[in-house]
Amino acid sequence: MSFDLAVWHETARVSSAAAAQTYARLCEGDHTGVAGAPEVGAFHRELTAEFPESDGDEASPWASGIGVSDRHVLLATSWSRAGQVVPRVRELADRHGLVCFDPQASVVHLPRAPRGPRPLDLERCARPPVADPDREVLERAVRSLSEDDWYLIVDEGDGRYVQVGLGRTAGVGDDEFAVEHRDGAPDRHERCVVRDRDAVVAAVLGFAAGDASWRAGLRWERLDL
């Protein structure tokens, strides 16, 4: 069993759904829509210098051979080494300006260059962070909140973020959500309790879109921190 990743070059921001389609084609040997880029080779060389590909070597982190061309790199990491290797793959992909697609979570990790005009960061309780998540990823993150994966933060930077916590660990009832919004300064930190998961999805997506109306209809109280 392996933890799989794919790395390639994009000239513009790509959604997780579009990246999933590209990944499926690459796995079938179809390079349609993926252009060659020298950064791909540079990424592969740096990665394999740190984690060599060696047949029969138990020290190698790779569960199978690396699929590589001048357009893409397909990686299958042993589960026992994924915690070490996967963050490094994402770091090197970002450094070389390449996208990194995680098919297990159906999430695309974008490098800094093709990110949107208002890039956000998604942090999760039990899952890796996502830079510049799209609407699909954000909605899936809210809908999958559970007792074991109970909070998320959507961070704009400069002290502006929305935080959502579920249940007693967040200080509310079992089926309730604690939604906090900070607008840059400690004296602009508010909280509300929401029962409807759809309303939480709408709030998170509204914040991410920069829609000023997303706060309407929620009963906010100021927090003194």
Buried (B, 14 or more C-beta within 10 A) or exposed (E): EBBBBBBBBBEEBBBBEBBBEBBEBBBEEEBEBBEBBEBBBBBBEBBBEEBEBEEEEEEBBBBEEBBBBBBBBBBBBBEEBBEEBBEBBBEBBBBBBBBBBBBEBBBBBBBEEBEEEEBBBBBBBEBBBBBBBBBBBBBBBBEEBEEEBBBBBBBBEEEBBBBBBBBEEBEBEEEBBBBBBBBEEEEEBBBBBBEEBEBBBBBBBBBBEEEEEBBEEBEEEEBEE
